[in-house]
Amino acid sequence: KARSRPEIVTQRHTSGPEDHVTVVSVGHSSTHCMLTLAAVMAPSLRLGTPARAASNQGAARMSSSAAASTSAPYGSWPSAVTAKFITTSGVRIGGLGCDDSGSVYWLEGRPQEGGRQVVVKYAPGAEGASERGAVDATPKDANVRTRVHEYGGGAHLLTPKGVVYSDFKSQRLFLAPAGGGDAVCLTPESAWPDGQYRFADARLTPDGRHLVCVREDHSPTADAKPSAVLNEVVSVALDGSGAMTVLATGADFYAAPRLSPDGRTLAYITWEHPSMPWDATTLRVRPLGPLATAEGAGEDETAASTAGHARVAGADAEGCMSDGDISVQQPAFSPSGALYFISDESGFWNLYRAPPDGGYASAVNVLPRPTDFGGGSPGWQFGQQGFAFLQDGRVVATYVDRGSGQSRLVLLDDVAAPTPSEFGSEEGLPFFFGSLVESSDDGALYMLGGSPQRASGVYRWSGLLPGGGGAAEMIACSSSSEIDESL
């Protein structure tokens, strides 16, 4: 997408006959970010010595920040911020969600355990709770990751029965029961060998008997060439039989299968090689009949051909970019049955709404503005969502303000022409935030957020509740380390 060109400024400062420092500043007006590169053209640089180029205030601030004069060979300057400091004192947090009881879960990536990813439940005070107040909800030998599309994401799902997750080693689906106990394999070895199938981005059917997800077939020997790997949308029975029914097939790639509240309509994203998901994709819908179970036959799989499914937005039937380089992402049905999604048709990731009347054919842009509502990297991984629905049917979405760099929250009604309300740091929200999830218990809004001064974590905010307000509370931080303010 077209963006303004960055401005590059090079300044040369001399602090001695042999010590030359070149500072290159790259500014970008559209994102208001600055990258500064310092190249030292000498065998050593004396830190703490006032710069002779006193007219340059930036250089003066850089040199005066050091408390004492220190000499060190180029490339060997000591730093308190080391790779070990960053990785051993924290975890990566993502995959935020709430179950039907209001309990909060998230996915932790743990560098201390070789990068193993674990679904945890927020239970402060519980036996064995971590410093973040969470206990493991998946087995200690499980690594919750999927290799679908190789970028992964969307590797677990919260259900009333427990956590369904993809195990990285076998790529099989397992259920970690909500009440504890051993995990149950939902796609057993008796059905097919390890590595043949990979699963991602699952959703539960309204009757709770099946998952609908993306399946990637790598052949029975698990060594198919990339051109022979088969992507499809399938249903998977939760009875442990491994029974599956193909729901969409025929395209190169699939993502984000989503079910309407009544379970009778399936929406999904698809695209064709060589396009990437942020280049040109298609949003399609299809009606659903009875899904396959271990006891009975499923629907006729001839109905699964993507070519016969209704196109809502994006590329044409052959996957060509007939609408220009339009990409559609993140479909989701509102409680009323309207289909929401983001599209860059306007040049920005705007939010669109398609009512169920007329087969979702009359989508409208409900937030037409020069702002991206898709999150940090739409389409890069499974499971990304830049907006969410509240229990009362209203929609919440996030974007980054280009002037301040801070995240903003937009609240709007589920109608074709809403009047949005906005919230930000002045209402107690973090500097940046996303991954919005409403608690089904008390209606509070949970999110992932942080600031330039504080590591990211999980926040709870009650600003949308009657009588609510105040600063968002961080209930779990991704890192226990703190950097000295003088640095």
Number of C-alpha atoms within 10 A of each C-alpha: 7 5 10 9 10 14 11 11 11 11 11 11 16 13 15 10 7 12 15 17 19 15 18 16 17 15 17 16 14 12 16 11 11 13 10 12 13 10 12 15 13 13 11 17 22 15 19 17 15 18 20 13 14 12 9 12 10 11 18 17 13 13 16 15 13 15 10 9 12 12 11 13 11 13 10 8 12 8 7 10 11 9 8 10 13 14 14 15 15 19 22 17 22 20 18 20 21 20 18 12 11 15 14 21 24 21 22 22 20 18 17 12 9 8 13 17 24 25 28 22 21 21 18 16 11 11 10 12 16 16 13 18 18 23 21 19 21 26 15 9 9 18 22 27 23 27 19 24 18 8 11 17 21 24 28 28 21 21 19 12 13 19 22 25 31 26 23 19 14 16 24 24 28 25 23 21 18 15 8 11 9 11 19 15 21 20 24 16 12 8 10 15 16 17 19 20 24 23 30 31 26 29 22 21 19 14 8 13 15 22 21 27 26 28 24 23 19 19 17 13 11 14 13 14 9 8 8 12 18 19 25 24 29 25 27 28 22 24 15 16 17 21 20 20 20 24 27 29 21 15 19 18 23 26 31 28 27 25 25 21 15 11 15 14 18 20 23 24 24 29 28 19 13 9 17 14 24 18 18 27 30 26 27 24 23 21 15 15 14 11 22 21 20 14 8 9 12 17 16 14 12 12 18 21 16 22 15 14 18 17 20 20 25 28 25 17 18 12 18 18 18 13 13 12 18 21 28 29 31 25 26 24 23 21 17 15 19 20 23 26 25 25 27 22 17 13 16 17 26 22 27 21 25 24 21 17 10 8 14 20 14 14 19 15 19 21 22 13 14 12 18 22 25 26 19 14 10 22 23 15 17 22 20 22 24 24 27 21 21 20 13 11 15 16 19 22 23 27 23 21 15 15 10 10 14 17 20 20 20 18 21 19 18 21 16 16 13 12 12 14 11 13 16 18 15 10 14 16 27 25 20 22 26 26 22 24 22 22 21 17 12 11 17 18 20 26 24 24 24 21 13 8 10 15 15 22 22 25 22 21 23 20 18 13 12 7 7 10 14 12 16 21 15 18 15 21 23 21 20 14 14 11 11 8 6 7 9
